[in-house]
Amino acid sequence: MSYTSRNDDLIKLVKELNTEDSVWLLHVINKDAIEFESRMDIEDEHDPQLMDKDIDKLNSIKDLNELKSHLIYELKDKTETTSEIFMDLINSYKESLMIRSRDFSKYKTDRRLLSFALYKISFDNRDIYRQNQSIANTYVRFLYIIFTYRKYYRSSRELERIERKHSEIISAKSLHFKNYDHPEFYKWAKTYIDKNTSDFRDFNQIEFTPLQDADFGIWVNSIFDIMYYANQHAYINLKKQLSNAWYQKSYQKNRKGREHHYFLTDKTKKLLIILAAKHKKTEDRMIEHLINKCAIEEGIIINEKYLYSV
């Protein structure tokens, strides 16, 4: 059998791997390269030289598809012996990954889940997280941690705990500010949180920059997911603080240029909207209509004369 055919088998093996597998495949290839150059075995999977080499490459790529293509290119035209060695290394490492069958795409698409997972990892394993914090892409950072640390890849237990806890949070608090669930509030809230760093420092560990309107809601809710899990007392107080600050801002804004202004409960506001639509009036005109109607029914006005004074 020629070395080309074994190399073809190696390339076929790599191509059949998932895109996410490229992260641990890079780790395996780099480890072999360093051991070959130094003529020494690396006993520590998180040898500083190995991690630096991994992280430098992870930070240089556009996405994981690019990484996979790069690794395929690196493995092409290897000799029969080298191809055989790499196949053994890859298969051995793949078999050790007890979590590999899990669906990781949800961590990529659900940034609230990803943010919570990274917080939980950093909270439980500060040294592990600190070693990998320089990986710029947070999804790639998550994959690198769970694929290279035995605590995560030898059992699904840790990831199951993370997912279960986050599911409980979402069930209890799908939105932390249901009454203010709109982009204007979330954009203002991000600015407020950024300015009040001392209050939110322990929970503001969200590492993506919101660009679209929907991103701001994800950003704010992610912070309060962490807060709800980590410190219920802080959650209650800081949520109240943020809500009160927004109320004051809205109050001041709505008072500008208006002689009178009244705040309604959410239920009363909803009823006002329904009544205004039914009577084909503006909300202001509907309020005026209701007051006049009540005054007549209460006998406060008779023949356009006020029977009471204040």
C-alpha positions in Angstrom: 0.0 0.0 0.0 1.5 3.4 -1.0 1.8 6.3 1.4 -0.5 8.2 -0.9 -3.4 5.9 -0.1 -2.8 6.1 3.7 -2.7 9.9 3.3 -5.9 9.7 1.4 -7.4 7.8 4.4 -6.1 10.5 6.7 -7.6 13.3 4.7 -10.9 11.4 4.4 -10.9 11.0 8.2 -10.4 14.7 8.8 -13.0 15.7 6.2 -15.6 13.6 8.0 -15.0 15.4 11.2 -17.5 18.1 12.3 -16.4 21.7 11.8 -16.2 22.1 15.6 -13.8 19.2 15.8 -11.2 21.4 14.1 -10.6 23.0 17.4 -9.3 19.8 19.1 -7.7 18.6 15.9 -5.5 21.7 15.9 -4.6 20.9 19.5 -3.6 17.3 18.5 -1.5 18.4 15.5 0.3 21.2 17.4 1.1 18.9 20.3 2.7 16.4 17.9 4.6 19.2 16.1 6.1 20.5 19.4 7.0 17.0 20.6 8.7 16.2 17.3 10.7 19.4 17.4 11.7 19.2 21.0 12.2 15.4 21.0 10.2 15.4 24.3 6.8 14.2 25.2 4.3 16.8 26.5 2.8 15.4 29.7 0.7 18.5 30.4 -2.1 19.0 27.9 -2.0 22.7 28.7 1.7 23.2 28.3 2.2 27.0 27.9 4.0 26.6 24.6 1.2 24.3 23.2 -1.5 26.6 24.4 0.2 29.7 22.9 0.5 27.9 19.6 -3.1 26.8 19.6 -4.4 30.3 20.6 -2.3 32.1 18.1 -3.9 30.1 15.3 -7.4 30.3 16.7 -7.1 34.1 16.8 -5.8 34.3 13.2 -8.7 32.5 11.5 -11.9 34.0 10.2 -14.0 31.0 11.1 -13.8 27.3 11.8 -14.3 26.3 8.2 -11.1 28.2 7.4 -9.4 26.4 10.2 -10.5 23.0 8.9 -9.3 23.8 5.4 -6.0 24.9 6.8 -5.6 21.6 8.8 -6.4 19.5 5.7 -3.8 21.4 3.8 -1.2 20.8 6.6 -1.9 17.1 6.5 -1.8 16.6 2.8 1.1 14.6 1.3 2.3 13.2 4.6 4.3 10.0 4.3 2.7 6.6 5.0 4.2 6.4 8.4 3.3 10.0 9.4 -0.2 9.5 8.1 -0.6 6.4 10.1 0.6 8.2 13.2 -1.8 11.0 12.8 -4.7 8.7 12.2 -4.0 6.9 15.4 -3.6 10.2 17.3 -6.9 11.6 15.9 -8.9 8.4 16.5 -7.5 8.1 20.0 -8.4 11.6 20.9 -11.8 11.4 19.3 -12.6 8.3 21.3 -11.7 10.1 24.5 -14.3 12.9 23.8 -17.4 11.6 25.7 -19.2 14.9 24.9 -18.6 14.8 21.1 -22.1 13.6 20.3 -23.7 16.7 21.9 -25.2 19.5 19.9 -23.0 22.5 20.3 -24.7 24.6 17.6 -27.1 26.0 20.2 -24.2 27.6 22.0 -23.4 29.4 18.8 -26.9 30.6 18.0 -28.0 31.3 21.6 -25.7 34.0 23.0 -27.5 34.1 26.3 -26.7 30.4 26.8 -23.1 30.9 25.6 -22.6 33.9 27.9 -24.0 32.0 30.9 -21.8 28.9 30.1 -18.6 31.0 29.9 -19.6 32.7 33.2 -20.2 29.3 34.9 -16.9 27.9 33.6 -15.0 31.0 34.9 -16.8 30.9 38.2 -16.1 27.2 38.8 -12.6 27.2 37.3 -11.0 30.6 37.4 -7.5 29.2 36.4 -8.9 27.3 33.4 -10.8 30.4 32.2 -7.9 32.8 32.7 -5.6 30.6 30.6 -8.0 30.8 27.6 -9.5 34.2 28.0 -7.2 35.6 25.2 -9.2 33.5 22.6 -11.1 36.3 20.9 -14.1 34.4 19.6 -16.2 33.4 22.6 -17.7 30.4 20.8 -14.3 29.1 19.8 -13.1 29.8 23.4 -15.9 27.7 24.7 -15.1 24.8 22.3 -11.4 24.9 23.1 -12.1 24.6 26.8 -14.6 21.8 26.6 -12.5 19.9 24.1 -9.1 20.2 25.8 -9.9 20.0 29.5 -10.7 16.5 30.9 -13.2 17.9 33.3 -15.4 18.7 30.4 -14.6 16.3 27.6 -14.5 13.1 29.7 -18.1 13.4 30.9 -21.2 15.3 29.9 -22.0 16.0 33.5 -20.6 19.6 33.6 -22.3 20.7 30.4 -25.6 19.1 31.5 -25.4 21.1 34.7 -24.8 24.3 32.8 -27.7 23.7 30.4 -30.0 22.6 33.1 -29.3 25.7 35.3 -29.7 28.0 32.3 -33.0 26.3 31.3 -34.3 26.9 34.8 -33.4 30.6 34.6 -35.1 31.0 31.2 -38.2 29.2 32.5 -38.4 31.6 35.4 -37.2 34.7 33.6 -37.4 34.5 29.9 -37.3 38.3 30.0 -36.0 40.2 33.0 -37.8 43.4 32.0 -41.1 42.3 30.4 -42.7 45.8 30.8 -39.8 47.4 29.0 -39.1 44.9 26.3 -38.1 47.2 23.5 -34.9 48.5 21.9 -35.1 52.0 23.3 -35.0 50.6 26.9 -32.2 48.1 26.2 -30.0 50.6 24.5 -30.4 53.0 27.4 -29.9 50.2 29.9 -26.6 49.2 28.3 -25.4 52.8 28.6 -26.5 52.9 32.2 -24.8 49.6 33.1 -21.6 50.7 31.4 -21.6 54.0 33.3 -22.3 52.3 36.7 -19.5 49.8 36.5 -19.0 49.5 40.2 -22.6 48.2 40.7 -22.6 45.7 37.8 -18.9 44.7 37.7 -19.3 41.2 39.0 -22.0 40.4 36.5 -21.0 42.4 33.4 -19.0 39.6 31.8 -20.7 39.7 28.4 -18.1 39.7 25.7 -19.9 40.7 22.5 -20.7 44.2 21.2 -24.4 44.7 20.4 -25.0 46.1 16.9 -28.5 45.3 15.9 -31.6 46.3 18.0 -32.2 42.7 19.1 -28.5 42.4 20.3 -29.1 45.0 23.1 -31.9 42.9 24.6 -29.7 39.8 24.5 -26.8 41.7 26.1 -28.9 43.1 29.0 -30.8 39.9 29.6 -27.5 37.9 29.6 -26.2 40.1 32.5 -29.3 39.6 34.5 -29.3 35.8 33.8 -25.9 35.7 35.5 -27.1 38.0 38.3 -30.2 35.9 38.9 -28.0 32.8 39.2 -25.2 34.3 41.2 -26.8 36.7 43.7 -30.5 37.0 44.2 -30.1 40.0 46.5 -28.1 41.9 43.9 -30.6 40.8 41.2 -33.6 42.3 43.1 -31.8 45.6 44.0 -30.1 46.2 40.7 -33.2 45.4 38.7 -35.2 47.8 40.8 -32.4 50.4 40.5 -32.4 50.1 36.7 -36.3 50.1 36.5 -36.5 53.2 38.7 -33.8 55.0 36.7 -35.7 54.3 33.5 -39.0 55.4 35.1 -37.4 58.7 36.0 -36.0 59.2 32.6 -39.3 58.5 30.9 -41.1 60.7 33.4 -38.8 63.7 32.6 -39.0 63.0 28.9 -42.8 62.8 28.8 -43.2 66.0 31.0 -41.3 68.1 28.5 -43.7 70.5 26.7 -46.8 69.2 28.5 -48.9 70.9 31.0 -50.3 67.8 32.6 -49.0 64.2 32.7 -50.3 61.2 34.5 -48.8 57.7 34.9 -51.1 54.7 34.5 -50.6 51.1 35.6 -50.0 48.7 32.8 -53.5 47.3 33.1 -55.1 50.8 33.0 -53.0 51.8 30.1 -54.1 48.7 28.2 -57.7 49.5 28.9 -57.2 53.1 27.7 -55.8 51.9 24.4 -58.7 49.5 23.9 -61.3 52.2 24.7 -59.6 54.8 22.5 -59.6 52.3 19.6 -63.3 51.5 20.2 -64.4 55.1 20.3 -61.9 56.1 17.5 -60.3 58.8 19.7 -56.8 59.6 20.7 -55.8 58.5 24.2 -55.8 62.1 25.4 -59.3 62.7 24.0 -60.4 59.4 25.5 -59.3 60.5 28.9 -61.0 63.8 28.5 -64.2 62.1 27.4 -64.2 59.7 30.4 -63.6 62.5 32.9 -66.4 64.6 31.5 -68.7 61.6 31.4 -67.8 60.7 35.0 -68.4 64.4 36.1 -71.9 64.4 34.6 -72.8 61.0 36.1 -71.5 62.1 39.6 -73.5 65.3 39.4 -70.4 67.5 39.5 -71.5 69.4 36.4 -75.2 70.3 35.6 -76.0 72.5 32.7 -72.3 73.2 32.3 -72.1 74.6 35.8 -69.7 73.2 38.4 -71.6 72.3 41.6 -68.3 71.7 43.5 -65.2 73.8 43.9 -61.7 73.0 45.1 
